[in-house]
Amino acid sequence: MPGWRLLAQAGARVLGCGARGLGADPGLERRKNILFFVRNLHSKSSTWWDEHLSEENLSFVKQLVSDENKTQLTSKLNPLKDEPWPLHPWEPGSFRVGLIALKLGMMPLWTKDGQKHAVTLLQVQDCHVLKYTPKEDHNGKIAALTVGGKTVSRFY
């Protein structure tokens, strides 16, 4: 890949590793290679499910999966369609399930009396219980819940 080599050489010159770089130091001329690792987060996925599919088959598979997802959401087998459980008050010694959220960032928040507090912004996308494991099957002491969040495509 000659493009990467040229990019690394140009980066070495700009960062001061060449003879005429910005922060040129005579001792740094001996360095020849600097590696830059660029990670593209928005390119194709790392899975190879679509490697040898034609465009027609690709659209068919995506349509099939979307139809399966729609039928699962509308069926009675979906646990999200069940009636909500009754809310019980918290008692000492009882456990509550955690929440899965994405951290959006930090921002200041001022109270009515003018005090400034740093707060964390969280976004809860789609958080629900996937599986309940009784205490006999888990560790004998307490039961376990498998919690899922953020619905995504199965292909990525």
PyMOL commands that set and color helices and strands:
alter all, ss='L'
color gray80, all
select helices_A, chain A and resi 2-14+26-30+55-74+79-81+135-138
alter helices_A, ss='H'
color red, helices_A
select strands_A, chain A and resi 102-110+116-123+127-133+144-149
alter strands_A, ss='S'
color yellow, strands_A
deselect
rebuild
show_as cartoon
